[in-house]
Amino acid sequence: MTEDEKIVEAAAAHGVTPEQEREARAIIEKALEAGVARFYDIMADDQLIGPIFSSAVHDLPAHMKTMVNFWSRVVLGTERYDGMPLPPHVGLNLKRDHFERWLAIWKQASDETMPEPLAQLVTQKAANMAQHWISALESVTAQQAQLAQRDI
């Protein structure tokens, strides 16, 4: 389905014209861009996760564009992001407190830059992702520990 077909379908589902749907999507995209930018502004000064990001991300503008595309896919179903977000995080030794801080910063950035319904939506989606990622990374860590025990 083309982007235009998706817009027409979404407009019909929302009871609006395709032009109104395009306008709404443009507002959401701008809010996502602002939210991602604000997140990285806050995160850069954070003592817990700032150093992890600065050591792992070498091209911040490109990374921020990827994150806007990611959130656009999550919120609007666009297809600009087709990556797998979990694997790059596996080797960073992230713990529950890192995800809790990430979520707190994302909530602050979202609340400051997005209309309330959108901020609530992306915060809930982020909370769900954080819980999933914590479980996945803890599972990987447990598997690595089991493999290390076998080597002893």
HUVENWO-V347068 format. One record per residue. N is the residue number from 1. SS is DSSP state (~ for helix, > for strand, _ for the rest). PHI is phi in radians with two decimals (NA if undefined). OMEGA is omega as a letter, one per 30 degrees, with the letter a starting at -180 (* if undefined). Layout:
N,SS,PHI,OMEGA / N,SS,PHI,OMEGA
//
This chain:
1,_,NA,l / 2,_,-1.29,l / 3,~,-1.06,l / 4,~,-1.08,l / 5,~,-1.13,l / 6,~,-1.11,a / 7,~,-1.15,l / 8,~,-1.08,l / 9,~,-1.12,l / 10,~,-1.14,l / 11,~,-1.06,l / 12,~,-1.09,l / 13,~,-1.16,a / 14,~,-1.60,l / 15,_,1.23,l / 16,_,-2.24,l / 17,_,-1.37,l / 18,~,-1.00,l / 19,~,-1.13,l / 20,~,-1.12,l / 21,~,-1.11,l / 22,~,-1.06,l / 23,~,-1.10,l / 24,~,-1.09,l / 25,~,-1.12,l / 26,~,-1.12,l / 27,~,-1.11,l / 28,~,-1.11,l / 29,~,-1.03,l / 30,~,-1.10,l / 31,~,-1.14,l / 32,~,-1.12,l / 33,~,-1.04,l / 34,~,-1.14,l / 35,~,-1.12,l / 36,~,-1.12,l / 37,~,-1.07,a / 38,~,-1.14,l / 39,~,-0.96,a / 40,~,-1.22,l / 41,~,-1.08,a / 42,~,-1.21,a / 43,~,-1.08,a / 44,~,-1.02,a / 45,_,-1.67,a / 46,_,-1.37,a / 47,_,-1.26,a / 48,_,-1.48,a / 49,_,-1.82,l / 50,~,-0.96,a / 51,~,-1.10,l / 52,~,-1.14,l / 53,~,-1.11,a / 54,~,-1.13,l / 55,~,-1.44,a / 56,~,-1.67,a / 57,_,-1.86,a / 58,_,-1.79,l / 59,_,-2.30,a / 60,~,-1.04,l / 61,~,-1.02,l / 62,~,-1.15,l / 63,~,-1.12,l / 64,~,-1.11,l / 65,~,-1.09,l / 66,~,-1.07,a / 67,~,-1.21,l / 68,~,-1.10,l / 69,~,-1.10,l / 70,~,-1.05,a / 71,~,-1.16,l / 72,~,-1.13,l / 73,~,-1.16,a / 74,~,-1.09,a / 75,~,-1.51,a / 76,~,-1.89,a / 77,_,1.33,l / 78,_,-1.18,a / 79,_,-2.00,a / 80,_,-1.31,l / 81,_,-1.94,l / 82,_,-2.35,a / 83,_,-1.47,l / 84,_,-2.10,a / 85,_,-1.26,a / 86,_,-1.28,a / 87,~,-0.90,l / 88,~,-1.12,a / 89,~,-1.59,a / 90,~,-1.06,a / 91,_,-1.48,a / 92,_,-1.60,l / 93,_,1.00,a / 94,_,-1.38,l / 95,_,-2.10,a / 96,~,-0.94,a / 97,~,-1.14,l / 98,~,-1.14,a / 99,~,-1.21,l / 100,~,-1.11,l / 101,~,-1.18,l / 102,~,-0.96,a / 103,~,-1.15,l / 104,~,-1.10,l / 105,~,-1.19,l / 106,~,-1.09,l / 107,~,-1.10,l / 108,~,-1.04,a / 109,~,-1.08,a / 110,~,-1.14,a / 111,~,-1.08,a / 112,~,-1.37,a / 113,~,-2.13,a / 114,_,-2.14,l / 115,_,-1.01,a / 116,~,-0.90,a / 117,~,-1.07,l / 118,~,-1.21,l / 119,~,-1.04,l / 120,~,-1.11,a / 121,~,-1.09,a / 122,~,-1.22,l / 123,~,-1.19,l / 124,~,-1.15,l / 125,~,-1.06,l / 126,~,-1.13,l / 127,~,-1.10,l / 128,~,-1.12,l / 129,~,-1.10,a / 130,~,-1.03,l / 131,~,-1.11,l / 132,~,-1.10,a / 133,~,-1.16,l / 134,~,-1.02,l / 135,~,-1.07,a / 136,~,-1.12,a / 137,~,-1.21,l / 138,~,-1.13,l / 139,~,-1.16,l / 140,~,-1.08,l / 141,~,-1.08,l / 142,~,-1.12,l / 143,~,-1.14,l / 144,~,-1.13,l / 145,~,-1.13,l / 146,~,-1.12,l / 147,~,-1.13,l / 148,~,-1.13,l / 149,~,-1.13,l / 150,~,-1.16,a / 151,~,-1.34,a / 152,_,-1.32,*
//
